């Protein structure tokens, strides 16, 4: 296994991880920003106000994009298994 192959696998793993995590992280950041602006304007400092909307938004995005994320992870796993089989032969 050469250095270029290892670098390619690590690059592919990081890229797949970012693609899979992006929808959930993006919506969490967006909802957190909206709630923070709401809290700053109304001066409500309730801790559950930040947690509950993010939890609901992440759950909805997880349900909507779960098949896409699973498809990406399965494709990555298939590529890794194909690479392993090529190395062994």
Biopython code that builds the backbone (N, CA, C, O; Angstrom):
import numpy as np
from Bio.PDB.StructureBuilder import StructureBuilder

atoms = [
    (1, "UNK", "N", (0.859, -1.178, 0.000)),
    (1, "UNK", "CA", (0.000, 0.000, 0.000)),
    (1, "UNK", "C", (0.897, 1.230, 0.000)),
    (1, "UNK", "O", (1.700, 1.418, 0.914)),
    (2, "UNK", "N", (0.763, 2.057, -1.012)),
    (2, "UNK", "CA", (1.626, 3.222, -1.161)),
    (2, "UNK", "C", (1.073, 4.411, -0.365)),
    (2, "UNK", "O", (-0.061, 4.408, 0.113)),
    (3, "UNK", "N", (1.928, 5.416, -0.251)),
    (3, "UNK", "CA", (1.524, 6.628, 0.466)),
    (3, "UNK", "C", (0.378, 7.338, -0.259)),
    (3, "UNK", "O", (-0.529, 7.873, 0.378)),
    (4, "UNK", "N", (0.424, 7.339, -1.573)),
    (4, "UNK", "CA", (-0.638, 7.989, -2.344)),
    (4, "UNK", "C", (-1.989, 7.311, -2.127)),
    (4, "UNK", "O", (-3.025, 7.975, -2.091)),
    (5, "UNK", "N", (-1.974, 5.997, -1.983)),
    (5, "UNK", "CA", (-3.212, 5.268, -1.749)),
    (5, "UNK", "C", (-3.779, 5.596, -0.367)),
    (5, "UNK", "O", (-4.984, 5.786, -0.203)),
    (6, "UNK", "N", (-2.886, 5.660, 0.619)),
    (6, "UNK", "CA", (-3.326, 5.992, 1.982)),
    (6, "UNK", "C", (-3.881, 7.407, 2.025)),
    (6, "UNK", "O", (-4.918, 7.654, 2.639)),
    (7, "UNK", "N", (-3.194, 8.329, 1.375)),
    (7, "UNK", "CA", (-3.668, 9.717, 1.341)),
    (7, "UNK", "C", (-5.021, 9.800, 0.634)),
    (7, "UNK", "O", (-5.899, 10.551, 1.057)),
    (8, "UNK", "N", (-5.187, 9.036, -0.429)),
    (8, "UNK", "CA", (-6.466, 9.014, -1.135)),
    (8, "UNK", "C", (-7.598, 8.473, -0.273)),
    (8, "UNK", "O", (-8.710, 8.999, -0.299)),
    (9, "UNK", "N", (-7.311, 7.413, 0.497)),
    (9, "UNK", "CA", (-8.336, 6.846, 1.380)),
    (9, "UNK", "C", (-8.701, 7.834, 2.475)),
    (9, "UNK", "O", (-9.880, 8.013, 2.782)),
    (10, "UNK", "N", (-7.697, 8.481, 3.071)),
    (10, "UNK", "CA", (-7.974, 9.461, 4.129)),
    (10, "UNK", "C", (-8.753, 10.643, 3.577)),
    (10, "UNK", "O", (-9.688, 11.129, 4.213)),
    (11, "UNK", "N", (-8.366, 11.109, 2.382)),
    (11, "UNK", "CA", (-9.094, 12.218, 1.751)),
    (11, "UNK", "C", (-10.546, 11.838, 1.482)),
    (11, "UNK", "O", (-11.457, 12.630, 1.723)),
    (12, "UNK", "N", (-10.752, 10.631, 0.985)),
    (12, "UNK", "CA", (-12.110, 10.150, 0.700)),
    (12, "UNK", "C", (-12.924, 10.022, 1.989)),
    (12, "UNK", "O", (-14.112, 10.342, 2.013)),
    (13, "UNK", "N", (-12.280, 9.555, 3.055)),
    (13, "UNK", "CA", (-12.980, 9.411, 4.342)),
    (13, "UNK", "C", (-13.383, 10.770, 4.907)),
    (13, "UNK", "O", (-14.502, 10.939, 5.391)),
    (14, "UNK", "N", (-12.474, 11.731, 4.844)),
    (14, "UNK", "CA", (-12.789, 13.071, 5.357)),
    (14, "UNK", "C", (-13.893, 13.718, 4.516)),
    (14, "UNK", "O", (-14.813, 14.333, 5.054)),
    (15, "UNK", "N", (-13.792, 13.575, 3.207)),
    (15, "UNK", "CA", (-14.800, 14.152, 2.321)),
    (15, "UNK", "C", (-16.175, 13.520, 2.568)),
    (15, "UNK", "O", (-17.183, 14.224, 2.614)),
    (16, "UNK", "N", (-16.212, 12.211, 2.724)),
    (16, "UNK", "CA", (-17.481, 11.536, 2.995)),
    (16, "UNK", "C", (-18.049, 11.971, 4.342)),
    (16, "UNK", "O", (-19.252, 12.193, 4.473)),
    (17, "UNK", "N", (-17.180, 12.090, 5.339)),
    (17, "UNK", "CA", (-17.635, 12.545, 6.650)),
    (17, "UNK", "C", (-18.220, 13.937, 6.615)),
    (17, "UNK", "O", (-19.237, 14.205, 7.254)),
    (18, "UNK", "N", (-17.582, 14.828, 5.871)),
    (18, "UNK", "CA", (-18.106, 16.190, 5.755)),
    (18, "UNK", "C", (-19.433, 16.231, 5.011)),
    (18, "UNK", "O", (-20.343, 16.968, 5.391)),
    (19, "UNK", "N", (-19.540, 15.436, 3.950)),
    (19, "UNK", "CA", (-20.792, 15.405, 3.188)),
    (19, "UNK", "C", (-21.933, 14.855, 4.031)),
    (19, "UNK", "O", (-23.060, 15.344, 3.954)),
    (20, "UNK", "N", (-21.641, 13.839, 4.836)),
    (20, "UNK", "CA", (-22.679, 13.227, 5.669)),
    (20, "UNK", "C", (-23.082, 14.151, 6.816)),
    (20, "UNK", "O", (-24.259, 14.227, 7.169)),
    (21, "UNK", "N", (-22.111, 14.851, 7.398)),
    (21, "UNK", "CA", (-22.402, 15.687, 8.563)),
    (21, "UNK", "C", (-22.935, 17.071, 8.207)),
    (21, "UNK", "O", (-23.543, 17.730, 9.051)),
    (22, "UNK", "N", (-22.718, 17.519, 6.980)),
    (22, "UNK", "CA", (-23.067, 18.891, 6.602)),
    (22, "UNK", "C", (-24.532, 19.267, 6.808)),
    (22, "UNK", "O", (-24.794, 20.342, 7.348)),
    (23, "UNK", "N", (-25.505, 18.441, 6.407)),
    (23, "UNK", "CA", (-26.899, 18.883, 6.598)),
    (23, "UNK", "C", (-27.266, 19.092, 8.068)),
    (23, "UNK", "O", (-27.934, 20.066, 8.413)),
    (24, "UNK", "N", (-26.833, 18.186, 8.917)),
    (24, "UNK", "CA", (-27.190, 18.299, 10.332)),
    (24, "UNK", "C", (-26.447, 19.455, 10.990)),
    (24, "UNK", "O", (-27.039, 20.219, 11.752)),
    (25, "UNK", "N", (-25.154, 19.587, 10.703)),
    (25, "UNK", "CA", (-24.404, 20.691, 11.285)),
    (25, "UNK", "C", (-24.904, 22.037, 10.777)),
    (25, "UNK", "O", (-24.996, 22.999, 11.540)),
    (26, "UNK", "N", (-25.225, 22.102, 9.492)),
    (26, "UNK", "CA", (-25.707, 23.363, 8.923)),
    (26, "UNK", "C", (-27.011, 23.821, 9.542)),
    (26, "UNK", "O", (-27.150, 24.991, 9.898)),
    (27, "UNK", "N", (-27.968, 22.916, 9.676)),
    (27, "UNK", "CA", (-29.256, 23.310, 10.257)),
    (27, "UNK", "C", (-29.111, 23.633, 11.736)),
    (27, "UNK", "O", (-29.802, 24.512, 12.251)),
    (28, "UNK", "N", (-28.222, 22.931, 12.419)),
    (28, "UNK", "CA", (-27.995, 23.209, 13.836)),
    (28, "UNK", "C", (-27.404, 24.604, 14.030)),
    (28, "UNK", "O", (-27.808, 25.337, 14.933)),
    (29, "UNK", "N", (-26.448, 24.964, 13.181)),
    (29, "UNK", "CA", (-25.859, 26.302, 13.264)),
    (29, "UNK", "C", (-26.896, 27.365, 12.927)),
    (29, "UNK", "O", (-26.979, 28.387, 13.608)),
    (30, "UNK", "N", (-27.679, 27.135, 11.892)),
    (30, "UNK", "CA", (-28.687, 28.107, 11.470)),
    (30, "UNK", "C", (-29.748, 28.321, 12.554)),
    (30, "UNK", "O", (-30.090, 29.460, 12.872)),
    (31, "UNK", "N", (-30.260, 27.242, 13.113)),
    (31, "UNK", "CA", (-31.279, 27.361, 14.169)),
    (31, "UNK", "C", (-30.680, 28.006, 15.414)),
    (31, "UNK", "O", (-31.326, 28.829, 16.062)),
    (32, "UNK", "N", (-29.442, 27.630, 15.748)),
    (32, "UNK", "CA", (-28.780, 28.251, 16.900)),
    (32, "UNK", "C", (-28.607, 29.745, 16.731)),
    (32, "UNK", "O", (-28.795, 30.508, 17.679)),
    (33, "UNK", "N", (-28.247, 30.169, 15.520)),
    (33, "UNK", "CA", (-28.090, 31.598, 15.252)),
    (33, "UNK", "C", (-29.420, 32.327, 15.363)),
    (33, "UNK", "O", (-29.492, 33.408, 15.946)),
    (34, "UNK", "N", (-30.466, 31.744, 14.809)),
    (34, "UNK", "CA", (-31.793, 32.377, 14.886)),
    (34, "UNK", "C", (-32.268, 32.489, 16.331)),
    (34, "UNK", "O", (-32.798, 33.524, 16.733)),
    (35, "UNK", "N", (-32.079, 31.427, 17.114)),
    (35, "UNK", "CA", (-32.497, 31.459, 18.515)),
    (35, "UNK", "C", (-31.652, 32.457, 19.301)),
    (35, "UNK", "O", (-32.173, 33.149, 20.176)),
    (36, "UNK", "N", (-30.361, 32.542, 19.004)),
    (36, "UNK", "CA", (-29.505, 33.509, 19.697)),
    (36, "UNK", "C", (-29.926, 34.939, 19.411)),
    (36, "UNK", "O", (-29.944, 35.778, 20.311)),
    (37, "UNK", "N", (-30.265, 35.216, 18.159)),
    (37, "UNK", "CA", (-30.746, 36.563, 17.814)),
    (37, "UNK", "C", (-32.060, 36.842, 18.528)),
    (37, "UNK", "O", (-32.273, 37.945, 19.032)),
    (38, "UNK", "N", (-32.945, 35.845, 18.573)),
    (38, "UNK", "CA", (-34.217, 36.007, 19.290)),
    (38, "UNK", "C", (-33.981, 36.266, 20.776)),
    (38, "UNK", "O", (-34.626, 37.133, 21.366)),
    (39, "UNK", "N", (-33.066, 35.523, 21.375)),
    (39, "UNK", "CA", (-32.773, 35.716, 22.795)),
    (39, "UNK", "C", (-32.146, 37.083, 23.056)),
    (39, "UNK", "O", (-32.446, 37.718, 24.067)),
    (40, "UNK", "N", (-31.288, 37.535, 22.163)),
    (40, "UNK", "CA", (-30.652, 38.836, 22.359)),
    (40, "UNK", "C", (-31.660, 39.976, 22.243)),
    (40, "UNK", "O", (-31.567, 40.966, 22.968)),
    (41, "UNK", "N", (-32.612, 39.837, 21.339)),
    (41, "UNK", "CA", (-33.579, 40.925, 21.171)),
    (41, "UNK", "C", (-34.632, 40.933, 22.277)),
    (41, "UNK", "O", (-35.109, 42.001, 22.659)),
    (42, "UNK", "N", (-35.001, 39.771, 22.795)),
    (42, "UNK", "CA", (-36.032, 39.717, 23.832)),
    (42, "UNK", "C", (-35.460, 39.618, 25.239)),
    (42, "UNK", "O", (-36.207, 39.717, 26.213)),
    (43, "UNK", "N", (-34.166, 39.428, 25.366)),
    (43, "UNK", "CA", (-33.461, 39.279, 26.641)),
    (43, "UNK", "C", (-34.001, 38.122, 27.469)),
    (43, "UNK", "O", (-34.015, 38.187, 28.698)),
    (44, "UNK", "N", (-34.445, 37.064, 26.798)),
    (44, "UNK", "CA", (-34.851, 35.829, 27.467)),
    (44, "UNK", "C", (-33.619, 34.945, 27.534)),
    (44, "UNK", "O", (-33.018, 34.645, 26.502)),
    (45, "UNK", "N", (-33.232, 34.523, 28.735)),
    (45, "UNK", "CA", (-32.019, 33.720, 28.894)),
    (45, "UNK", "C", (-32.339, 32.299, 29.354)),
    (45, "UNK", "O", (-31.661, 31.761, 30.230)),
    (46, "UNK", "N", (-33.337, 31.712, 28.785)),
    (46, "UNK", "CA", (-33.735, 30.345, 29.117)),
    (46, "UNK", "C", (-32.867, 29.363, 28.334)),
    (46, "UNK", "O", (-32.777, 29.467, 27.110)),
    (47, "UNK", "N", (-32.224, 28.408, 29.020)),
    (47, "UNK", "CA", (-31.319, 27.467, 28.370)),
    (47, "UNK", "C", (-32.051, 26.458, 27.488)),
    (47, "UNK", "O", (-31.524, 26.046, 26.455)),
    (48, "UNK", "N", (-33.247, 26.060, 27.880)),
    (48, "UNK", "CA", (-33.980, 25.083, 27.080)),
    (48, "UNK", "C", (-34.461, 25.680, 25.762)),
    (48, "UNK", "O", (-34.778, 24.947, 24.825)),
    (49, "UNK", "N", (-34.517, 26.996, 25.687)),
    (49, "UNK", "CA", (-34.939, 27.660, 24.460)),
    (49, "UNK", "C", (-33.934, 27.419, 23.335)),
    (49, "UNK", "O", (-34.310, 27.414, 22.163)),
    (50, "UNK", "N", (-32.673, 27.221, 23.674)),
    (50, "UNK", "CA", (-31.681, 26.943, 22.639)),
    (50, "UNK", "C", (-31.645, 25.461, 22.280)),
    (50, "UNK", "O", (-31.343, 25.112, 21.139)),
    (51, "UNK", "N", (-31.943, 24.601, 23.220)),
    (51, "UNK", "CA", (-31.793, 23.165, 23.008)),
    (51, "UNK", "C", (-32.956, 22.543, 22.247)),
    (51, "UNK", "O", (-32.739, 21.767, 21.317)),
    (52, "UNK", "N", (-34.165, 22.868, 22.622)),
    (52, "UNK", "CA", (-35.346, 22.214, 22.050)),
    (52, "UNK", "C", (-35.522, 22.501, 20.554)),
    (52, "UNK", "O", (-35.749, 21.558, 19.796)),
    (53, "UNK", "N", (-35.430, 23.750, 20.094)),
    (53, "UNK", "CA", (-35.576, 23.968, 18.642)),
    (53, "UNK", "C", (-34.483, 23.281, 17.829)),
    (53, "UNK", "O", (-34.751, 22.755, 16.749)),
    (54, "UNK", "N", (-33.238, 23.283, 18.350)),
    (54, "UNK", "CA", (-32.160, 22.596, 17.627)),
    (54, "UNK", "C", (-32.422, 21.103, 17.558)),
    (54, "UNK", "O", (-32.193, 20.479, 16.522)),
    (55, "UNK", "N", (-32.896, 20.527, 18.642)),
    (55, "UNK", "CA", (-33.186, 19.098, 18.674)),
    (55, "UNK", "C", (-34.278, 18.741, 17.668)),
    (55, "UNK", "O", (-34.165, 17.748, 16.950)),
    (56, "UNK", "N", (-35.314, 19.536, 17.620)),
    (56, "UNK", "CA", (-36.410, 19.279, 16.676)),
    (56, "UNK", "C", (-35.934, 19.447, 15.228)),
    (56, "UNK", "O", (-36.251, 18.626, 14.367)),
    (57, "UNK", "N", (-35.174, 20.510, 14.969)),
    (57, "UNK", "CA", (-34.687, 20.755, 13.601)),
    (57, "UNK", "C", (-33.727, 19.652, 13.150)),
    (57, "UNK", "O", (-33.796, 19.203, 12.006)),
    (58, "UNK", "N", (-32.844, 19.219, 14.030)),
    (58, "UNK", "CA", (-31.900, 18.154, 13.681)),
    (58, "UNK", "C", (-32.639, 16.843, 13.434)),
    (58, "UNK", "O", (-32.271, 16.085, 12.536)),
    (59, "UNK", "N", (-33.672, 16.570, 14.218)),
    (59, "UNK", "CA", (-34.448, 15.350, 14.015)),
    (59, "UNK", "C", (-35.166, 15.377, 12.658)),
    (59, "UNK", "O", (-35.202, 14.369, 11.953)),
    (60, "UNK", "N", (-35.725, 16.513, 12.302)),
    (60, "UNK", "CA", (-36.426, 16.635, 11.018)),
    (60, "UNK", "C", (-35.443, 16.485, 9.853)),
    (60, "UNK", "O", (-35.725, 15.780, 8.883)),
    (61, "UNK", "N", (-34.288, 17.152, 9.956)),
    (61, "UNK", "CA", (-33.290, 17.044, 8.888)),
    (61, "UNK", "C", (-32.744, 15.620, 8.823)),
    (61, "UNK", "O", (-32.477, 15.111, 7.734)),
    (62, "UNK", "N", (-32.578, 14.979, 9.962)),
    (62, "UNK", "CA", (-32.130, 13.589, 9.974)),
    (62, "UNK", "C", (-33.117, 12.665, 9.281)),
    (62, "UNK", "O", (-32.717, 11.749, 8.563)),
    (63, "UNK", "N", (-34.384, 12.899, 9.491)),
    (63, "UNK", "CA", (-35.405, 12.094, 8.817)),
    (63, "UNK", "C", (-35.444, 12.363, 7.312)),
    (63, "UNK", "O", (-35.627, 11.443, 6.515)),
    (64, "UNK", "N", (-35.271, 13.625, 6.932)),
    (64, "UNK", "CA", (-35.350, 13.985, 5.520)),
    (64, "UNK", "C", (-34.109, 13.570, 4.728)),
    (64, "UNK", "O", (-34.222, 13.176, 3.567)),
    (65, "UNK", "N", (-32.941, 13.653, 5.335)),
    (65, "UNK", "CA", (-31.704, 13.366, 4.608)),
    (65, "UNK", "C", (-31.042, 12.061, 5.040)),
    (65, "UNK", "O", (-29.905, 11.789, 4.657)),
    (66, "UNK", "N", (-31.736, 11.262, 5.826)),
    (66, "UNK", "CA", (-31.149, 10.015, 6.307)),
    (66, "UNK", "C", (-30.807, 9.045, 5.198)),
    (66, "UNK", "O", (-29.767, 8.387, 5.251)),
    (67, "UNK", "N", (-31.658, 8.944, 4.200)),
    (67, "UNK", "CA", (-31.375, 8.014, 3.101)),
    (67, "UNK", "C", (-30.172, 8.489, 2.281)),
    (67, "UNK", "O", (-29.370, 7.670, 1.832)),
    (68, "UNK", "N", (-30.044, 9.792, 2.087)),
    (68, "UNK", "CA", (-28.884, 10.335, 1.384)),
    (68, "UNK", "C", (-27.595, 10.040, 2.151)),
    (68, "UNK", "O", (-26.596, 9.626, 1.562)),
    (69, "UNK", "N", (-27.623, 10.255, 3.460)),
    (69, "UNK", "CA", (-26.436, 10.005, 4.271)),
    (69, "UNK", "C", (-26.078, 8.521, 4.272)),
    (69, "UNK", "O", (-24.903, 8.166, 4.180)),
    (70, "UNK", "N", (-27.072, 7.666, 4.375)),
    (70, "UNK", "CA", (-26.817, 6.231, 4.345)),
    (70, "UNK", "C", (-26.242, 5.811, 2.998)),
    (70, "UNK", "O", (-25.332, 4.984, 2.942)),
    (71, "UNK", "N", (-26.765, 6.377, 1.915)),
    (71, "UNK", "CA", (-26.270, 6.066, 0.576)),
    (71, "UNK", "C", (-24.795, 6.474, 0.438)),
    (71, "UNK", "O", (-23.998, 5.736, -0.141)),
    (72, "UNK", "N", (-24.443, 7.626, 0.959)),
    (72, "UNK", "CA", (-23.052, 8.082, 0.909)),
    (72, "UNK", "C", (-22.132, 7.153, 1.695)),
    (72, "UNK", "O", (-21.040, 6.822, 1.234)),
    (73, "UNK", "N", (-22.572, 6.735, 2.878)),
    (73, "UNK", "CA", (-21.750, 5.842, 3.697)),
    (73, "UNK", "C", (-21.611, 4.461, 3.073)),
    (73, "UNK", "O", (-20.544, 3.853, 3.151)),
    (74, "UNK", "N", (-22.665, 3.965, 2.461)),
    (74, "UNK", "CA", (-22.595, 2.662, 1.796)),
    (74, "UNK", "C", (-21.653, 2.732, 0.597)),
    (74, "UNK", "O", (-20.865, 1.814, 0.373)),
    (75, "UNK", "N", (-21.731, 3.810, -0.168)),
    (75, "UNK", "CA", (-20.807, 3.975, -1.299)),
    (75, "UNK", "C", (-19.358, 4.021, -0.831)),
    (75, "UNK", "O", (-18.485, 3.420, -1.457)),
    (76, "UNK", "N", (-19.100, 4.719, 0.247)),
    (76, "UNK", "CA", (-17.740, 4.784, 0.788)),
    (76, "UNK", "C", (-17.273, 3.400, 1.238)),
    (76, "UNK", "O", (-16.134, 3.010, 0.978)),
    (77, "UNK", "N", (-18.138, 2.673, 1.900)),
    (77, "UNK", "CA", (-17.783, 1.331, 2.355)),
    (77, "UNK", "C", (-17.507, 0.404, 1.181)),
    (77, "UNK", "O", (-16.573, -0.397, 1.233)),
    (78, "UNK", "N", (-18.302, 0.502, 0.126)),
    (78, "UNK", "CA", (-18.060, -0.315, -1.064)),
    (78, "UNK", "C", (-16.726, 0.028, -1.711)),
    (78, "UNK", "O", (-16.010, -0.861, -2.173)),
    (79, "UNK", "N", (-16.388, 1.327, -1.747)),
    (79, "UNK", "CA", (-15.095, 1.718, -2.310)),
    (79, "UNK", "C", (-13.936, 1.171, -1.480)),
    (79, "UNK", "O", (-12.925, 0.735, -2.032)),
    (80, "UNK", "N", (-14.080, 1.195, -0.165)),
    (80, "UNK", "CA", (-13.027, 0.672, 0.706)),
    (80, "UNK", "C", (-12.887, -0.830, 0.518)),
    (80, "UNK", "O", (-11.767, -1.333, 0.424)),
    (81, "UNK", "N", (-13.987, -1.551, 0.463)),
    (81, "UNK", "CA", (-13.916, -3.004, 0.259)),
    (81, "UNK", "C", (-13.309, -3.349, -1.101)),
    (81, "UNK", "O", (-12.536, -4.300, -1.211)),
    (82, "UNK", "N", (-13.655, -2.584, -2.131)),
    (82, "UNK", "CA", (-13.052, -2.802, -3.448)),
    (82, "UNK", "C", (-11.556, -2.554, -3.410)),
    (82, "UNK", "O", (-10.781, -3.279, -4.033)),
    (83, "UNK", "N", (-11.157, -1.538, -2.683)),
    (83, "UNK", "CA", (-9.727, -1.239, -2.546)),
    (83, "UNK", "C", (-9.011, -2.348, -1.802)),
    (83, "UNK", "O", (-7.896, -2.718, -2.170)),
    (84, "UNK", "N", (-9.629, -2.882, -0.766)),
    (84, "UNK", "CA", (-9.022, -3.990, -0.018)),
    (84, "UNK", "C", (-8.877, -5.213, -0.902)),
    (84, "UNK", "O", (-7.852, -5.893, -0.868)),
    (85, "UNK", "N", (-9.898, -5.494, -1.689)),
    (85, "UNK", "CA", (-9.816, -6.668, -2.557)),
    (85, "UNK", "C", (-8.749, -6.484, -3.638)),
    (85, "UNK", "O", (-8.123, -7.459, -4.053)),
    (86, "UNK", "N", (-8.533, -5.243, -4.103)),
    (86, "UNK", "CA", (-7.479, -4.994, -5.095)),
    (86, "UNK", "C", (-6.091, -5.127, -4.478)),
    (86, "UNK", "O", (-5.157, -5.558, -5.154)),
    (87, "UNK", "N", (-5.942, -4.770, -3.225)),
    (87, "UNK", "CA", (-4.649, -4.874, -2.560)),
    (87, "UNK", "C", (-4.274, -6.330, -2.344)),
    (87, "UNK", "O", (-3.114, -6.706, -2.513)),
    (88, "UNK", "N", (-5.242, -7.147, -1.973)),
    (88, "UNK", "CA", (-4.985, -8.562, -1.681)),
    (88, "UNK", "C", (-4.598, -9.309, -2.940)),
    (88, "UNK", "O", (-3.746, -10.197, -2.883)),
    (89, "UNK", "N", (-5.195, -8.981, -4.079)),
    (89, "UNK", "CA", (-4.903, -9.711, -5.325)),
    (89, "UNK", "C", (-3.589, -9.345, -5.890)),
    (89, "UNK", "O", (-3.197, -9.869, -6.933)),
]
sb = StructureBuilder()
sb.init_structure("model")
sb.init_model(0)
sb.init_chain("A")
sb.init_seg("    ")
for serial, (resi, resn, name, xyz) in enumerate(atoms, 1):
    if name == "N":
        sb.init_residue(resn, " ", resi, " ")
    sb.init_atom(name, np.array(xyz, "f"), 0.0, 1.0, " ", f" {name:<3s}", serial, name[0])
structure = sb.get_structure()
